[in-house]
Amino acid sequence: MGRNEITKELNGMSQSDQPAITITATHQLQASSGNQSESPQDSSSSSLDLDLVIGRPWTTGLFDCRQDQTNSIITAFLPCVTFGQISEVLDEGKSTCRCRSSCYLLLMLASYSQWILSTEYRTKLRKKFHLEEAPYTDVVSHLFCPCCSLCQEFRELKNRGLDPALGWNGILAQQQGKESDDKQLNIPPPNQAMSN
């Protein structure tokens, strides 16, 4: 279903049919569309409102594991490692990769309930970047496709400049290195003079 179809569907629904979150967006969509003739500017604002309601698309699909083959192989044999890397980045270094990997592994071996923990972090990732809950809900994704879900989350963070393989300290060091490079580029060269 395309954005225009969803917009038309939202505009066609009465307010009592919609959840509270979409009522506000519908009012914004109706206000921006005016008398049903949309200008290009109105169309883009309704698209932005729709992104806030539904969410932005992921940078890669759930089953695009071949895009990062190294991560796919690691996740296939040691999903706990990939989960630990993802959780360390999402927790911004407050938890370590080892700690979260161990929790994941224990839950997986004891009762195959690691999906509860990983679902929580998928939801956290989606909320952080305002991503849509697609193609399946977070629970279904981690219950039936745990490795694919972990790989998608890993790629999403990597595509957004937060490579989980570096760890939180590595990401901070990389960002500080970029900042210092930018500062050095802005410093003019010292005065130079020609000598005979």
Rosetta constraint file for C-alpha pairs under 8 A:
AtomPair CA 1 CA 5 HARMONIC 6.28 0.50
AtomPair CA 1 CA 6 HARMONIC 6.77 0.50
AtomPair CA 2 CA 6 HARMONIC 6.33 0.50
AtomPair CA 3 CA 7 HARMONIC 6.02 0.50
AtomPair CA 3 CA 47 HARMONIC 7.10 0.50
AtomPair CA 3 CA 50 HARMONIC 7.63 0.50
AtomPair CA 4 CA 8 HARMONIC 6.12 0.50
AtomPair CA 5 CA 9 HARMONIC 6.06 0.50
AtomPair CA 6 CA 10 HARMONIC 6.05 0.50
AtomPair CA 7 CA 11 HARMONIC 6.12 0.50
AtomPair CA 7 CA 29 HARMONIC 7.54 0.50
AtomPair CA 7 CA 46 HARMONIC 7.64 0.50
AtomPair CA 7 CA 50 HARMONIC 7.35 0.50
AtomPair CA 8 CA 12 HARMONIC 6.04 0.50
AtomPair CA 9 CA 13 HARMONIC 6.33 0.50
AtomPair CA 10 CA 26 HARMONIC 6.23 0.50
AtomPair CA 11 CA 26 HARMONIC 6.28 0.50
AtomPair CA 11 CA 29 HARMONIC 7.30 0.50
AtomPair CA 11 CA 30 HARMONIC 6.53 0.50
AtomPair CA 13 CA 17 HARMONIC 6.31 0.50
AtomPair CA 13 CA 18 HARMONIC 7.24 0.50
AtomPair CA 14 CA 18 HARMONIC 7.13 0.50
AtomPair CA 15 CA 23 HARMONIC 6.21 0.50
AtomPair CA 18 CA 22 HARMONIC 6.16 0.50
AtomPair CA 18 CA 23 HARMONIC 6.10 0.50
AtomPair CA 19 CA 23 HARMONIC 6.46 0.50
AtomPair CA 20 CA 24 HARMONIC 7.08 0.50
AtomPair CA 21 CA 25 HARMONIC 7.05 0.50
AtomPair CA 21 CA 53 HARMONIC 7.08 0.50
AtomPair CA 22 CA 26 HARMONIC 5.91 0.50
AtomPair CA 22 CA 53 HARMONIC 6.27 0.50
AtomPair CA 23 CA 27 HARMONIC 6.26 0.50
AtomPair CA 24 CA 28 HARMONIC 6.34 0.50
AtomPair CA 25 CA 29 HARMONIC 5.99 0.50
AtomPair CA 25 CA 49 HARMONIC 5.94 0.50
AtomPair CA 25 CA 50 HARMONIC 7.11 0.50
AtomPair CA 25 CA 53 HARMONIC 6.86 0.50
AtomPair CA 26 CA 30 HARMONIC 5.94 0.50
AtomPair CA 27 CA 31 HARMONIC 5.94 0.50
AtomPair CA 28 CA 32 HARMONIC 6.01 0.50
AtomPair CA 28 CA 46 HARMONIC 7.42 0.50
AtomPair CA 28 CA 49 HARMONIC 7.24 0.50
AtomPair CA 29 CA 33 HARMONIC 6.02 0.50
AtomPair CA 29 CA 45 HARMONIC 7.91 0.50
AtomPair CA 29 CA 46 HARMONIC 5.25 0.50
AtomPair CA 29 CA 49 HARMONIC 7.03 0.50
AtomPair CA 30 CA 34 HARMONIC 6.15 0.50
AtomPair CA 32 CA 38 HARMONIC 7.86 0.50
AtomPair CA 32 CA 42 HARMONIC 5.38 0.50
AtomPair CA 32 CA 43 HARMONIC 7.84 0.50
AtomPair CA 32 CA 45 HARMONIC 7.09 0.50
AtomPair CA 32 CA 46 HARMONIC 6.64 0.50
AtomPair CA 33 CA 37 HARMONIC 6.48 0.50
AtomPair CA 33 CA 38 HARMONIC 5.40 0.50
AtomPair CA 33 CA 42 HARMONIC 6.11 0.50
AtomPair CA 33 CA 43 HARMONIC 7.48 0.50
AtomPair CA 33 CA 46 HARMONIC 7.68 0.50
AtomPair CA 34 CA 38 HARMONIC 7.41 0.50
AtomPair CA 38 CA 42 HARMONIC 5.58 0.50
AtomPair CA 38 CA 43 HARMONIC 5.97 0.50
AtomPair CA 39 CA 43 HARMONIC 6.24 0.50
AtomPair CA 40 CA 44 HARMONIC 6.36 0.50
AtomPair CA 41 CA 45 HARMONIC 6.43 0.50
AtomPair CA 42 CA 46 HARMONIC 6.23 0.50
AtomPair CA 43 CA 47 HARMONIC 6.20 0.50
AtomPair CA 44 CA 48 HARMONIC 6.28 0.50
AtomPair CA 45 CA 49 HARMONIC 6.24 0.50
AtomPair CA 46 CA 50 HARMONIC 6.07 0.50
AtomPair CA 47 CA 51 HARMONIC 6.22 0.50
AtomPair CA 48 CA 52 HARMONIC 6.48 0.50
AtomPair CA 49 CA 53 HARMONIC 6.51 0.50
AtomPair CA 50 CA 54 HARMONIC 5.99 0.50
AtomPair CA 50 CA 55 HARMONIC 7.47 0.50
AtomPair CA 51 CA 55 HARMONIC 4.60 0.50
AtomPair CA 51 CA 56 HARMONIC 5.43 0.50
AtomPair CA 52 CA 56 HARMONIC 7.56 0.50
AtomPair CA 52 CA 130 HARMONIC 7.27 0.50
AtomPair CA 54 CA 131 HARMONIC 7.94 0.50
AtomPair CA 54 CA 132 HARMONIC 5.72 0.50
AtomPair CA 55 CA 130 HARMONIC 5.31 0.50
AtomPair CA 55 CA 131 HARMONIC 4.59 0.50
AtomPair CA 55 CA 132 HARMONIC 4.04 0.50
AtomPair CA 55 CA 133 HARMONIC 7.52 0.50
AtomPair CA 56 CA 129 HARMONIC 7.99 0.50
AtomPair CA 56 CA 130 HARMONIC 6.00 0.50
AtomPair CA 56 CA 131 HARMONIC 4.57 0.50
AtomPair CA 56 CA 132 HARMONIC 5.45 0.50
AtomPair CA 57 CA 131 HARMONIC 5.78 0.50
AtomPair CA 57 CA 132 HARMONIC 5.81 0.50
AtomPair CA 58 CA 131 HARMONIC 6.26 0.50
AtomPair CA 58 CA 132 HARMONIC 7.29 0.50
AtomPair CA 58 CA 156 HARMONIC 6.98 0.50
AtomPair CA 59 CA 156 HARMONIC 6.13 0.50
AtomPair CA 59 CA 159 HARMONIC 7.25 0.50
AtomPair CA 60 CA 64 HARMONIC 6.43 0.50
AtomPair CA 60 CA 152 HARMONIC 6.70 0.50
AtomPair CA 60 CA 155 HARMONIC 7.27 0.50
AtomPair CA 60 CA 156 HARMONIC 6.99 0.50
AtomPair CA 61 CA 152 HARMONIC 6.83 0.50
AtomPair CA 62 CA 135 HARMONIC 7.51 0.50
AtomPair CA 62 CA 148 HARMONIC 5.96 0.50
AtomPair CA 62 CA 149 HARMONIC 6.18 0.50
AtomPair CA 62 CA 151 HARMONIC 7.92 0.50
AtomPair CA 62 CA 152 HARMONIC 5.57 0.50
AtomPair CA 63 CA 148 HARMONIC 6.05 0.50
AtomPair CA 63 CA 152 HARMONIC 7.69 0.50
AtomPair CA 64 CA 152 HARMONIC 7.41 0.50
AtomPair CA 65 CA 69 HARMONIC 6.71 0.50
AtomPair CA 65 CA 72 HARMONIC 5.87 0.50
AtomPair CA 65 CA 148 HARMONIC 6.59 0.50
AtomPair CA 65 CA 151 HARMONIC 6.29 0.50
AtomPair CA 65 CA 152 HARMONIC 7.17 0.50
AtomPair CA 66 CA 72 HARMONIC 7.10 0.50
AtomPair CA 68 CA 72 HARMONIC 6.27 0.50
AtomPair CA 68 CA 155 HARMONIC 7.45 0.50
AtomPair CA 69 CA 73 HARMONIC 6.17 0.50
AtomPair CA 70 CA 74 HARMONIC 6.34 0.50
AtomPair CA 71 CA 75 HARMONIC 5.96 0.50
AtomPair CA 71 CA 82 HARMONIC 7.66 0.50
AtomPair CA 71 CA 151 HARMONIC 6.78 0.50
AtomPair CA 72 CA 76 HARMONIC 6.04 0.50
AtomPair CA 72 CA 147 HARMONIC 7.90 0.50
AtomPair CA 72 CA 151 HARMONIC 6.30 0.50
AtomPair CA 73 CA 77 HARMONIC 6.49 0.50
AtomPair CA 74 CA 78 HARMONIC 5.53 0.50
AtomPair CA 74 CA 79 HARMONIC 6.91 0.50
AtomPair CA 74 CA 81 HARMONIC 7.65 0.50
AtomPair CA 74 CA 82 HARMONIC 7.32 0.50
AtomPair CA 75 CA 79 HARMONIC 4.20 0.50
AtomPair CA 75 CA 80 HARMONIC 7.55 0.50
AtomPair CA 75 CA 81 HARMONIC 7.20 0.50
AtomPair CA 75 CA 82 HARMONIC 5.87 0.50
AtomPair CA 75 CA 147 HARMONIC 6.01 0.50
AtomPair CA 75 CA 150 HARMONIC 7.42 0.50
AtomPair CA 75 CA 151 HARMONIC 6.99 0.50
AtomPair CA 76 CA 147 HARMONIC 6.28 0.50
AtomPair CA 78 CA 82 HARMONIC 7.22 0.50
AtomPair CA 79 CA 83 HARMONIC 6.19 0.50
AtomPair CA 79 CA 147 HARMONIC 6.48 0.50
AtomPair CA 79 CA 150 HARMONIC 7.51 0.50
AtomPair CA 80 CA 84 HARMONIC 6.06 0.50
AtomPair CA 80 CA 100 HARMONIC 7.84 0.50
AtomPair CA 80 CA 101 HARMONIC 4.67 0.50
AtomPair CA 80 CA 102 HARMONIC 7.18 0.50
AtomPair CA 80 CA 104 HARMONIC 5.56 0.50
AtomPair CA 80 CA 105 HARMONIC 5.66 0.50
AtomPair CA 81 CA 85 HARMONIC 6.28 0.50
AtomPair CA 81 CA 97 HARMONIC 7.33 0.50
AtomPair CA 81 CA 98 HARMONIC 7.91 0.50
AtomPair CA 81 CA 101 HARMONIC 5.48 0.50
AtomPair CA 82 CA 86 HARMONIC 6.23 0.50
AtomPair CA 82 CA 101 HARMONIC 7.87 0.50
AtomPair CA 82 CA 150 HARMONIC 6.74 0.50
AtomPair CA 82 CA 151 HARMONIC 7.68 0.50
AtomPair CA 82 CA 154 HARMONIC 7.34 0.50
AtomPair CA 83 CA 87 HARMONIC 6.05 0.50
AtomPair CA 83 CA 97 HARMONIC 7.95 0.50
AtomPair CA 83 CA 100 HARMONIC 7.23 0.50
AtomPair CA 83 CA 101 HARMONIC 6.29 0.50
AtomPair CA 83 CA 104 HARMONIC 7.40 0.50
AtomPair CA 83 CA 118 HARMONIC 7.19 0.50
AtomPair CA 83 CA 150 HARMONIC 6.55 0.50
AtomPair CA 84 CA 88 HARMONIC 6.09 0.50
AtomPair CA 84 CA 96 HARMONIC 7.24 0.50
AtomPair CA 84 CA 97 HARMONIC 4.15 0.50
AtomPair CA 84 CA 98 HARMONIC 6.43 0.50
AtomPair CA 84 CA 99 HARMONIC 7.38 0.50
AtomPair CA 84 CA 100 HARMONIC 4.86 0.50
AtomPair CA 84 CA 101 HARMONIC 4.44 0.50
AtomPair CA 84 CA 104 HARMONIC 7.89 0.50
AtomPair CA 85 CA 89 HARMONIC 6.53 0.50
AtomPair CA 85 CA 97 HARMONIC 5.23 0.50
AtomPair CA 85 CA 164 HARMONIC 5.11 0.50
AtomPair CA 85 CA 165 HARMONIC 6.36 0.50
AtomPair CA 85 CA 167 HARMONIC 6.36 0.50
AtomPair CA 86 CA 90 HARMONIC 6.24 0.50
AtomPair CA 86 CA 153 HARMONIC 7.32 0.50
AtomPair CA 86 CA 154 HARMONIC 6.25 0.50
AtomPair CA 86 CA 157 HARMONIC 7.90 0.50
AtomPair CA 86 CA 164 HARMONIC 5.65 0.50
AtomPair CA 87 CA 91 HARMONIC 5.84 0.50
AtomPair CA 87 CA 95 HARMONIC 7.48 0.50
AtomPair CA 87 CA 96 HARMONIC 7.95 0.50
AtomPair CA 87 CA 97 HARMONIC 7.01 0.50
AtomPair CA 87 CA 100 HARMONIC 6.87 0.50
AtomPair CA 87 CA 121 HARMONIC 6.69 0.50
AtomPair CA 88 CA 92 HARMONIC 6.06 0.50
AtomPair CA 88 CA 93 HARMONIC 5.30 0.50
AtomPair CA 88 CA 94 HARMONIC 7.06 0.50
AtomPair CA 88 CA 95 HARMONIC 5.57 0.50
AtomPair CA 88 CA 96 HARMONIC 5.42 0.50
AtomPair CA 88 CA 97 HARMONIC 5.42 0.50
AtomPair CA 88 CA 100 HARMONIC 7.70 0.50
AtomPair CA 88 CA 164 HARMONIC 7.73 0.50
AtomPair CA 88 CA 167 HARMONIC 6.79 0.50
AtomPair CA 88 CA 168 HARMONIC 6.37 0.50
AtomPair CA 89 CA 93 HARMONIC 6.22 0.50
AtomPair CA 89 CA 162 HARMONIC 7.36 0.50
AtomPair CA 89 CA 164 HARMONIC 6.16 0.50
AtomPair CA 89 CA 167 HARMONIC 6.61 0.50
AtomPair CA 89 CA 168 HARMONIC 5.40 0.50
AtomPair CA 90 CA 121 HARMONIC 7.56 0.50
AtomPair CA 90 CA 124 HARMONIC 7.49 0.50
AtomPair CA 90 CA 125 HARMONIC 6.92 0.50
AtomPair CA 91 CA 95 HARMONIC 6.21 0.50
AtomPair CA 92 CA 168 HARMONIC 6.23 0.50
AtomPair CA 93 CA 168 HARMONIC 5.31 0.50
AtomPair CA 93 CA 169 HARMONIC 7.30 0.50
AtomPair CA 95 CA 99 HARMONIC 6.83 0.50
AtomPair CA 95 CA 100 HARMONIC 7.09 0.50
AtomPair CA 96 CA 100 HARMONIC 6.41 0.50
AtomPair CA 97 CA 101 HARMONIC 5.86 0.50
AtomPair CA 97 CA 167 HARMONIC 7.71 0.50
AtomPair CA 98 CA 102 HARMONIC 6.05 0.50
AtomPair CA 99 CA 103 HARMONIC 6.38 0.50
AtomPair CA 100 CA 104 HARMONIC 6.14 0.50
AtomPair CA 101 CA 105 HARMONIC 6.10 0.50
AtomPair CA 102 CA 106 HARMONIC 6.08 0.50
AtomPair CA 103 CA 107 HARMONIC 6.19 0.50
AtomPair CA 104 CA 108 HARMONIC 6.06 0.50
AtomPair CA 104 CA 114 HARMONIC 5.46 0.50
AtomPair CA 104 CA 117 HARMONIC 7.26 0.50
AtomPair CA 104 CA 118 HARMONIC 7.99 0.50
AtomPair CA 105 CA 109 HARMONIC 6.09 0.50
AtomPair CA 105 CA 114 HARMONIC 7.52 0.50
AtomPair CA 106 CA 110 HARMONIC 5.82 0.50
AtomPair CA 107 CA 111 HARMONIC 5.88 0.50
AtomPair CA 107 CA 112 HARMONIC 5.97 0.50
AtomPair CA 107 CA 113 HARMONIC 5.43 0.50
AtomPair CA 107 CA 114 HARMONIC 4.90 0.50
AtomPair CA 108 CA 112 HARMONIC 4.26 0.50
AtomPair CA 108 CA 113 HARMONIC 5.87 0.50
AtomPair CA 108 CA 114 HARMONIC 5.07 0.50
AtomPair CA 113 CA 117 HARMONIC 7.76 0.50
AtomPair CA 114 CA 118 HARMONIC 6.33 0.50
AtomPair CA 115 CA 119 HARMONIC 5.75 0.50
AtomPair CA 115 CA 139 HARMONIC 7.30 0.50
AtomPair CA 115 CA 142 HARMONIC 5.33 0.50
AtomPair CA 115 CA 143 HARMONIC 5.63 0.50
AtomPair CA 115 CA 146 HARMONIC 7.20 0.50
AtomPair CA 116 CA 120 HARMONIC 6.50 0.50
AtomPair CA 116 CA 139 HARMONIC 7.56 0.50
AtomPair CA 117 CA 121 HARMONIC 6.77 0.50
AtomPair CA 118 CA 122 HARMONIC 6.23 0.50
AtomPair CA 118 CA 142 HARMONIC 6.78 0.50
AtomPair CA 119 CA 123 HARMONIC 6.21 0.50
AtomPair CA 119 CA 138 HARMONIC 5.59 0.50
AtomPair CA 119 CA 139 HARMONIC 5.62 0.50
AtomPair CA 119 CA 142 HARMONIC 6.08 0.50
AtomPair CA 120 CA 124 HARMONIC 6.27 0.50
AtomPair CA 121 CA 125 HARMONIC 6.11 0.50
AtomPair CA 122 CA 126 HARMONIC 6.19 0.50
AtomPair CA 122 CA 138 HARMONIC 6.43 0.50
AtomPair CA 122 CA 153 HARMONIC 7.11 0.50
AtomPair CA 123 CA 127 HARMONIC 6.16 0.50
AtomPair CA 123 CA 138 HARMONIC 6.56 0.50
AtomPair CA 124 CA 128 HARMONIC 6.13 0.50
AtomPair CA 125 CA 129 HARMONIC 6.42 0.50
AtomPair CA 125 CA 131 HARMONIC 7.92 0.50
AtomPair CA 125 CA 153 HARMONIC 7.61 0.50
AtomPair CA 126 CA 130 HARMONIC 5.42 0.50
AtomPair CA 126 CA 131 HARMONIC 4.61 0.50
AtomPair CA 126 CA 132 HARMONIC 6.88 0.50
AtomPair CA 126 CA 133 HARMONIC 7.39 0.50
AtomPair CA 127 CA 131 HARMONIC 6.55 0.50
AtomPair CA 133 CA 137 HARMONIC 5.55 0.50
AtomPair CA 133 CA 138 HARMONIC 6.65 0.50
AtomPair CA 136 CA 140 HARMONIC 6.09 0.50
AtomPair CA 136 CA 141 HARMONIC 5.81 0.50
AtomPair CA 137 CA 141 HARMONIC 6.09 0.50
AtomPair CA 138 CA 142 HARMONIC 6.33 0.50
AtomPair CA 139 CA 143 HARMONIC 5.91 0.50
AtomPair CA 140 CA 144 HARMONIC 5.91 0.50
AtomPair CA 140 CA 145 HARMONIC 7.64 0.50
AtomPair CA 141 CA 145 HARMONIC 5.24 0.50
AtomPair CA 141 CA 146 HARMONIC 6.46 0.50
AtomPair CA 141 CA 149 HARMONIC 6.08 0.50
AtomPair CA 142 CA 146 HARMONIC 4.23 0.50
AtomPair CA 142 CA 147 HARMONIC 7.80 0.50
AtomPair CA 142 CA 149 HARMONIC 6.06 0.50
AtomPair CA 145 CA 149 HARMONIC 6.02 0.50
AtomPair CA 146 CA 150 HARMONIC 6.19 0.50
AtomPair CA 147 CA 151 HARMONIC 6.14 0.50
AtomPair CA 148 CA 152 HARMONIC 6.11 0.50
AtomPair CA 149 CA 153 HARMONIC 6.23 0.50
AtomPair CA 150 CA 154 HARMONIC 6.11 0.50
AtomPair CA 151 CA 155 HARMONIC 6.15 0.50
AtomPair CA 152 CA 156 HARMONIC 6.07 0.50
AtomPair CA 153 CA 157 HARMONIC 6.32 0.50
AtomPair CA 154 CA 158 HARMONIC 6.21 0.50
AtomPair CA 154 CA 163 HARMONIC 7.64 0.50
AtomPair CA 154 CA 164 HARMONIC 6.57 0.50
AtomPair CA 155 CA 159 HARMONIC 5.91 0.50
AtomPair CA 156 CA 160 HARMONIC 6.27 0.50
AtomPair CA 157 CA 161 HARMONIC 6.52 0.50
AtomPair CA 157 CA 162 HARMONIC 5.04 0.50
AtomPair CA 157 CA 163 HARMONIC 5.98 0.50
AtomPair CA 157 CA 164 HARMONIC 6.86 0.50
AtomPair CA 158 CA 162 HARMONIC 4.98 0.50
AtomPair CA 158 CA 163 HARMONIC 4.13 0.50
AtomPair CA 158 CA 164 HARMONIC 6.64 0.50
AtomPair CA 159 CA 163 HARMONIC 7.66 0.50
AtomPair CA 162 CA 171 HARMONIC 6.32 0.50
AtomPair CA 163 CA 167 HARMONIC 7.33 0.50
AtomPair CA 163 CA 171 HARMONIC 6.93 0.50
AtomPair CA 164 CA 168 HARMONIC 7.35 0.50
AtomPair CA 166 CA 170 HARMONIC 4.79 0.50
AtomPair CA 166 CA 171 HARMONIC 6.04 0.50
AtomPair CA 167 CA 171 HARMONIC 6.27 0.50
AtomPair CA 168 CA 172 HARMONIC 6.29 0.50
AtomPair CA 169 CA 173 HARMONIC 6.14 0.50
AtomPair CA 170 CA 174 HARMONIC 6.07 0.50
AtomPair CA 171 CA 175 HARMONIC 6.18 0.50
AtomPair CA 172 CA 176 HARMONIC 6.13 0.50
AtomPair CA 173 CA 177 HARMONIC 6.07 0.50
AtomPair CA 174 CA 178 HARMONIC 6.32 0.50
AtomPair CA 175 CA 179 HARMONIC 6.26 0.50
AtomPair CA 176 CA 180 HARMONIC 6.20 0.50
AtomPair CA 177 CA 181 HARMONIC 6.16 0.50
AtomPair CA 178 CA 182 HARMONIC 6.17 0.50
AtomPair CA 179 CA 183 HARMONIC 6.26 0.50
AtomPair CA 180 CA 184 HARMONIC 6.18 0.50
AtomPair CA 181 CA 185 HARMONIC 6.29 0.50
AtomPair CA 182 CA 186 HARMONIC 6.52 0.50
AtomPair CA 183 CA 187 HARMONIC 6.59 0.50
